[in-house]
C-alpha cells in the first residue's frame, strides 16, 4: 500500500472538484463529502440518503474502530440537499453502476481509489488515494484552527504526534526546516 498525501493547495482542491464534477456528480460528491467530513472511505461508502437527508449530523459506527461517531453537517447541508434531490431514502449515496443479482450496491473501495487516483494523475498529482480525502480534511482543519487535540479526537487517534504525522504536518515542518540548511 502506498503512502498518500493530503491535497495542501486550495487551488488543487478546486481543480480536483471541477474535474470530478465534469465526469460524474456522484464522484464529485464523494470527494466533497470526504474532504468536508473527514470520514474514512469505509464509513462514507455505505451511507444512504436517509442517513443524511434533513439531518444536522451523521451518526455512524466506525467500521475500523467500532466506535460510534456523531459528525456535524451544518456547513454542507445545502450541497447534500441538492445532491440527493430525487433520490430514494434507501438509495446509497454513492451507488455502483453495476448491479449484483439485481441489487444496487455502493461503489467499492477499490473503485473509489481508481476514481480519485485517476483524477490525481490527470492533474499531475502523485500519492492520491482514498485516505487523501480524510487527510485533506485534517490538514486544512489543522491549518485553520491549529487545534491538534480536537483533530486527534475527531480522528480517534491515540496521540497528537500520530495525527500530525497522518496529515503530513511533520513532513511539512521537516521540508521547511531543510530548505535552507546547508553545512
N, C-alpha and C positions, 0 to 999 in steps of 0.2 A: 504494500500500500504506500502510495506517495504522500509526502507531507504537503498539505495545501496551505495557502496563504489567504488572509483577508484581502478584500479589494480596498486599498487605502485611499485612493483618489476618488473624490465625489464625481469628477468628470467621467471616470471609467465606469462607475456605477450607473451613471445616466446613459452611457453608451451601451452598457450591458442591457439595461431596461429597454432601450429603444430597439435594439436588435431582436430581443426576445418578443417584444410587442409586435414587430413586423411578422415574426414567424408563427406565433401562437399566443393567444390570450391566456390559455392555461399555463404555458411555460413562463410567461411574464409574471403571472400571479403567484406561481410557485416561488420564483425569485423574490418578488415583492414581499410575500409573507415571511419567507425565510430571513431576509435582511431586516425586517421590522419586528420580528418576534424573538429571534434567537433560538427558536425551537430546533431540535435535531430533525434531520430529514425523516428519520424513523417515526417521529411524532407528528410531522406535517402530513405525510402521505395518507395516513388512514383517516384524516379529518373529513367529515361530511358537512354538507350545507347546514344541517340543523345544529352543528357544533358551534357555528359562528354567526348564524342568522339572528339579527336583532340582539346580539349579545355584547356586553361590555368587556367580558373576559372569556378566555378559553380555559376550561378545566380539563386536564388530561392526567393520565397516569403514564409517566415516562417509561418508555419501553426499556431503556437501558438500566435505569436505576430502580424502577418500580415505585418511585415516589410520586405523590400527587402534586401537581403543579398548577397554579392558577396564574394566568398571564393576561394583563390588560390589553384591550384592543382599541382604546379610545381614539388614538390618532389615525387609525386605518379603517374605521367603521364605514366611511363613505366608499372607499375603494372596495371593501368587502361587499357592500350592498350592490354596487354596480356590477361586480363580477358574478355574483350569484343570482342576479335578476333572471327569472325564468327557469332556474334550476330547481329540481325537486329536493325536498328536505333530506331524503335518504341518499341522494347522489353524493359521490365522492367529490371533493373539491378539485382533485387532480386525476380525473378518470383516464384510464388507458383507452386507446382507440380500438384495442383488441378485446374480444370477449373470450372468457374462459367458460366453456359449457353454457354459453348464452348469457353469462353474468358479467357485468362490467365491474372491473376491479380498479383500484388506483394504479397509477404508473408504478413501476418497480423502482427500487433504489438505484439499480443499475441504469435504468432509462433516465432517471433524474440526473445521474452523473454524466451520461452521454450528452444530454441536452446542455448542461452547464459547461462541460469541458469543451464541447464543440464551439459554443459562443466565445468562450475564453480564447481558444485557438484562433478563431476568426478575428478577434480583437488584438491578437498578438500577446496574450497573457498566458504565462505558464502557471502551473501549480493551482489550477482551478478544479474544484470538486464539490461534492455535496456539503462538506464541512465549511466551505468558503462562505456559505450563507450565514451560518452561526458565528463564524469568526469575524465576518464583516460587521455584523450587528455588534459584537463585543468590542471590536476595535473602535468603532465610531461612538458607541456608548461611553467607552472609557475616555476618548478624546473630548467628548462634550462635558462629562460630569466629573472625571478624574476620581471616581469612587470605586476603587477596586474591590472593596468589601461587598458593596451591593452587587457588583457584577459577579463576584465569586458566588454569592448567594443565588443569583439568577441562574447561573450555570451549574450549581450544585458541585462546585469544585472544593477540594479539601484544603487548599491553601492559596493565598494571593499569588504566590510565585507560579503556581500551576496556571492560574488564569492569565497572568501576564505573558507567560510563555505561549499559551494557547492562542492568544490574539495577536502574537507577533511583536509585542511591545519590547520584550527583551532584545529581539533581533534588531529592531529599530534603534534602540539605545546603543547596542554594540556597533552598528553601522555608523551612527553619528559620531561616536567616540573615536572610531578608527579612521574617519575621513581625513583628518589632518595629522594623525600620529605617524611620526617617522623618526627613526634614530639616525 
